Amino acid sequence: MKRILDAPHRIFFFAAAVQILIVSAWWAATLAARAAGAPPVLPSGLEAARVHALVMTYGFFPLFIFGFLFTAGPRWLEQPAPARRQYAAPALAATLAAWLLLPAAAASPGLAALDLIVMLGAWGWMLGHFIQLIRTSRAPDRLHAILVACALGLGLVGLAAARVWILTGSARAGDAMETIGMWGFLVPVVVTVSHRMIPFFTANVVPRLVPWRPTWTLAALAGGAVSHGALVLAGLAQWTWFVDAPVGAMALFAAWRWGFARSFANRMLAMLHVGFLWLGVAWLLHALQSALAAAGAGSLGLAPTHALAIGFLSSVTFAMVSRVSCGHSGRTLAADRLTWIAFLTLQAAAATRVAADLWTGAYSALLVAAAALWLACFAAWTWRYLPFYWRPRADGKPG
């Protein structure tokens, strides 16, 4: 276990993997209890659905993101890999805060608010270090790193809104926590990383494929996410289709242009492409949701949100973290049978959760099934990958 701090991805991915099991098991149990008639409220009195949004948005995704950034970010910026003293303390603080977030929220709002202070401090520390890397970099292309830093800054704003919600019960603060976390933080980060990495990875695997990643596509995808969030916060959710429809169509075009069909020659690569395809689907579902609201013609419930959160964000993160974990443990960049089955299970979870809001007659059963599939996916993935983070590299190299 002493190797857990040998490289940034080890500690951050280890912490995120443990956290995802904690919060997923809790939510699956909560949904099962609710299906049986128990009220979805924590002992502290906090609304379970809001806490679910909090721990899923801010509980493990940031740990995966920081692990990736302190591994790939220095390469983007042509900077040396960070020394242990630069990431160990904030990583351990962020880990502790993440692992205690759900128990604190269950115990009392005061403890949860205190926990979030630690989390905000750790985030701020790590973001400050990343900004310093950008400032001192002489790399010709720093755009992706700058956009990720801006999105992380918005994530801090969303986390601060979460603390206000916990302390005051303000619905407006709770909405800000969810909207900023999704549209200001997670979607821009994952879109930016996808724009930089998917064409590059694909060109390394698919013969005669030239990487295609014009800046305007990144501006449209990241800007579209922030614009959607701003409209929602302004109370104009019925008009987001002006943004959602064209950006969703452009995301599907990008998926095609990046070589979606040819990616299935390599399962590790295919996972990234399938995950990105969900972005276009989710955005078009959001467009339909908005148009229905404008026409007063019904709702798709949370189907668009979960197409985005499970289909896009979780699938791309699953694929990216699997790739980094294999590469930086000295293993082949390939998805073994268990990884591929876990990924397909995640796709089933996404489709089932979307279907729950579209087939309301089976809502409760589909909700529980989606949670069970999600938990099965990450239980299998964790069983395979967690040992990578405390074992020496398979190729004998340091790191």
Stockholm file with secondary structure:
# STOCKHOLM 1.0

chainA/1-399         MKRILDAPHRIFFFAAAVQILIVSAWWAATLAARAAGAPPVLPSGLEAARVHALVMTYGFFPLFIFGFLFTAGPRWLEQPAPARRQYAAPALAATLAAWLLLPAAAASPGLAALDLIVMLGAWGWMLGHFIQLIRTSRAPDRLHAILVACALGLGLVGLAAARVWILTGSARAGDAMETIGMWGFLVPVVVTVSHRMIPFFTANVVPRLVPWRPTWTLAALAGGAVSHGALVLAGLAQWTWFVDAPVGAMALFAAWRWGFARSFANRMLAMLHVGFLWLGVAWLLHALQSALAAAGAGSLGLAPTHALAIGFLSSVTFAMVSRVSCGHSGRTLAADRLTWIAFLTLQAAAATRVAADLWTGAYSALLVAAAALWLACFAAWTWRYLPFYWRPRADGKPG
#=GR chainA/1-399 SS CGGGGSSHHHHHHHHHHHHHHHHHHHHHHHHHHHHTTCCCBCTTSCBHHHHHHHHHHHSSHHHHHHHHHHHHHHHHTTCCCCCHHHHHHHHHHHHHHHHHHHHHHHHCHHHHHHHHHHHHHHHHHHHHHHHHHHHHCCCSCCHHHHHHHHHHHHHHHHHHHHHHHHHHCCHHHHHHHHHIIIIIIIHHHHHHHHHHHHHHHHHHHSTTCCCCCCHHHHHHHHHHHHHHHHHHHTTCGGGTHHHHHHHHHHHHHHHHHTTTGGGGGSHHHHHHHHHHHHHHHHHHHHHHHHHHHHHTCCCCTTHHHHIIIIIIIIHHHHHHHHHHHHHTTTCCSCCCHHHHHHHHHHHHHHHHHHHHHHCGGGHHHHHHHHHHHHHHHHHHHHHHHGGGGTSCCTTCCCC
#=GC SS_cons         CGGGGSSHHHHHHHHHHHHHHHHHHHHHHHHHHHHTTCCCBCTTSCBHHHHHHHHHHHSSHHHHHHHHHHHHHHHHTTCCCCCHHHHHHHHHHHHHHHHHHHHHHHHCHHHHHHHHHHHHHHHHHHHHHHHHHHHHCCCSCCHHHHHHHHHHHHHHHHHHHHHHHHHHCCHHHHHHHHHIIIIIIIHHHHHHHHHHHHHHHHHHHSTTCCCCCCHHHHHHHHHHHHHHHHHHHTTCGGGTHHHHHHHHHHHHHHHHHTTTGGGGGSHHHHHHHHHHHHHHHHHHHHHHHHHHHHHTCCCCTTHHHHIIIIIIIIHHHHHHHHHHHHHTTTCCSCCCHHHHHHHHHHHHHHHHHHHHHHCGGGHHHHHHHHHHHHHHHHHHHHHHHGGGGTSCCTTCCCC
//
